[in-house]
Amino acid sequence: MPWQEQIAYYRARAAEYEATSYRDVPGADRRVAALVGRLRPGGDLLEIACGTGMWTRHLAGCAATVTAIDAAPEMIALARQQVTAGNVTFVAADILAWALPQRFDTVFFAFWLSHVPRSAFGRFWSLLRSALASGGRVLFVDDQPAAAALETYVAGSGEVVERRLRDGTRHRLIKVARDPEDLTRQLTRLGWQATITRSGDWLVGRARPMP
């Protein structure tokens, strides 16, 4: 199934992630730092799909504690090498199968929401609600819909794409292009107050559960 194949893809991609992600773009780290500064995450923070820690290091400078989770142990191993802040705890686990150890003031994820299949969208946001402490909020960053043009979608599917790694292996994973206005409406229906803005080629979201 695509969800498990997606995890396998990121496990296999870990070794080349640094050279093939947006992190390799000049100025990307400064852009990340600036955006984290504007979002002002704080308190006890849960980062979902932390990858190699590009966002984690900046989140650690704002939050009291950071619990950074990723389903790929290989990604976690790389993140531990690069992020040594004492307030960060790394966890290798699938967020949809993980038992939350506590509630968090902030939940953050970058370029993850587009990997959540439509069938699990409501369940995922229900999990986020249960993860938040009173007064907590969700912050996220993702691709704008135009990024879908760069993907190769499997015939007959609007959310499963195929990617090839440097070793030539092909992998299938979820990539759902979500329009910000439509995403806002979906979250409203699920009981969230959401604001989604555009920052260059990224979407930036802020959401709180409705009272």
C-alpha positions in Angstrom: 0.0 0.0 0.0 1.3 3.6 -0.7 1.6 4.5 3.0 4.1 1.7 3.7 5.8 2.3 0.4 6.2 5.9 1.3 8.0 5.0 4.5 10.2 2.7 2.5 10.9 5.4 0.0 12.2 7.9 2.7 14.2 5.2 4.4 15.9 4.5 1.1 16.3 8.2 0.2 17.8 9.2 3.6 21.4 8.8 2.3 20.8 11.2 -0.6 18.2 13.5 0.9 20.7 16.3 1.7 21.7 16.5 -1.9 18.3 16.2 -3.5 16.0 18.3 -1.2 15.3 22.0 -1.1 18.1 22.2 1.5 20.6 22.1 -1.3 19.2 25.3 -2.7 21.3 28.4 -1.9 19.8 30.4 0.9 17.3 27.6 1.9 18.5 27.4 5.5 18.2 31.2 5.9 14.7 31.0 4.5 13.8 28.3 7.0 15.2 30.3 9.9 13.4 33.4 8.9 10.0 31.6 8.5 10.4 29.8 11.9 11.1 33.2 13.4 7.9 34.6 12.0 5.8 31.7 13.1 7.3 31.9 16.7 6.6 28.3 17.8 6.9 27.9 21.5 6.4 25.7 24.6 6.6 22.0 24.2 6.7 21.3 20.5 6.0 18.1 18.5 7.6 18.1 15.0 6.2 15.5 12.7 8.3 14.1 9.8 11.5 15.8 10.9 13.6 14.2 8.2 17.3 15.1 8.6 16.6 18.0 11.0 16.7 21.0 8.8 13.7 22.6 10.6 14.4 21.0 13.9 17.6 23.0 14.6 15.6 26.3 14.2 12.6 25.0 16.1 14.9 24.1 19.0 15.9 27.7 19.3 12.3 28.9 19.8 10.6 26.1 21.8 11.2 24.9 25.3 11.4 21.3 24.2 11.2 19.6 20.8 10.0 16.0 20.3 10.9 15.3 16.6 9.4 12.2 15.1 10.0 10.5 11.7 9.0 7.0 10.5 12.4 6.5 8.8 15.1 5.5 11.4 17.7 6.4 8.8 16.4 10.0 8.8 16.5 10.1 12.6 20.1 8.9 12.6 21.1 11.7 10.3 19.1 14.3 12.3 20.8 13.2 15.6 24.2 13.9 14.0 23.2 17.4 12.9 21.0 18.6 15.7 22.7 18.4 19.1 20.5 20.9 21.1 19.8 19.5 24.6 16.1 20.3 24.4 15.5 17.9 21.4 14.3 14.3 21.7 14.2 12.2 18.5 11.7 9.4 18.0 11.6 6.9 15.2 7.9 6.1 14.7 4.9 6.3 12.4 2.8 9.2 13.6 -0.4 7.4 12.8 0.6 4.5 15.0 2.4 6.3 17.7 1.1 6.6 21.3 1.4 10.3 22.2 3.5 10.6 25.4 2.0 14.0 26.3 0.2 17.0 25.0 2.0 19.8 23.2 1.7 23.5 22.9 2.7 23.5 19.3 2.6 20.8 16.6 4.7 21.6 13.5 5.3 19.8 10.2 7.0 20.9 7.0 6.2 19.3 3.6 4.3 16.5 5.3 0.6 17.3 4.9 0.8 16.6 1.1 2.0 13.1 2.0 -1.2 12.4 4.0 -3.7 10.5 1.8 -7.2 11.9 1.5 -8.6 8.8 3.2 -6.5 9.6 6.4 -6.9 13.4 6.3 -9.7 13.5 8.9 -8.0 11.0 11.1 -4.8 12.9 11.0 -6.4 16.2 12.1 -8.2 14.3 14.9 -4.9 13.1 16.1 -3.5 16.6 16.0 -6.4 17.8 18.1 -5.7 15.1 20.7 -2.0 16.1 20.6 -2.5 19.7 21.5 -2.6 21.2 25.0 -5.2 23.7 25.9 -4.6 26.8 23.8 -2.2 25.0 21.5 -1.8 25.4 17.8 -0.7 23.7 14.6 1.9 25.2 12.3 2.8 23.8 8.9 4.6 24.5 5.6 4.0 22.7 2.3 4.2 23.0 -1.4 1.8 25.1 -3.4 -0.5 23.2 -5.8 1.7 24.1 -8.8 4.4 21.7 -7.5 2.2 18.8 -8.6 3.3 19.5 -12.2 6.8 18.2 -11.2 5.5 14.8 -10.1 4.7 11.7 -12.1 1.3 10.5 -11.0 0.4 6.8 -11.3 -2.3 6.4 -14.0 -5.8 6.6 -12.6 -4.6 8.1 -9.3 -4.7 11.7 -8.2 -2.5 11.2 -5.1 0.0 8.4 -5.8 3.2 9.4 -7.5 6.3 7.5 -8.7 9.8 8.7 -8.0 13.2 7.3 -8.8 16.2 7.5 -6.6 19.8 7.8 -7.7 20.3 4.1 -7.6 17.6 3.7 -10.2 15.0 2.1 -7.9 11.4 3.3 -8.3 9.1 4.1 -5.4 5.5 5.0 -4.9 4.3 7.5 -2.4 1.4 9.9 -1.6 1.5 13.5 -2.9 -1.7 15.4 -2.7 -1.7 18.9 -4.1 -4.0 20.9 -1.8 -5.3 24.3 -2.8 -5.1 26.7 0.2 -8.7 27.9 -0.1 -10.0 24.4 -0.3 -7.8 23.3 2.5 -9.1 26.1 4.7 -12.7 25.0 4.0 -11.8 21.3 4.8 -10.3 22.3 8.1 -13.3 24.5 9.0 -15.6 21.6 8.4 -13.4 19.5 10.8 -13.6 22.2 13.5 -10.4 24.2 13.0 -9.8 27.9 12.7 -7.1 28.0 10.0 -5.2 30.7 8.2 -3.2 29.6 5.1 -1.0 32.1 3.3 1.5 31.9 0.5 5.2 32.6 1.0 7.0 32.4 -2.3 6.4 28.8 -3.6 5.4 27.6 -0.1 2.1 27.5 1.7 2.2 28.4 5.4 -0.6 27.3 7.7 -1.6 28.2 11.2 -4.6 26.4 12.8 -6.3 26.1 16.2 -9.2 23.9 17.2 -12.5 25.9 17.4 -13.8 26.4 20.9 
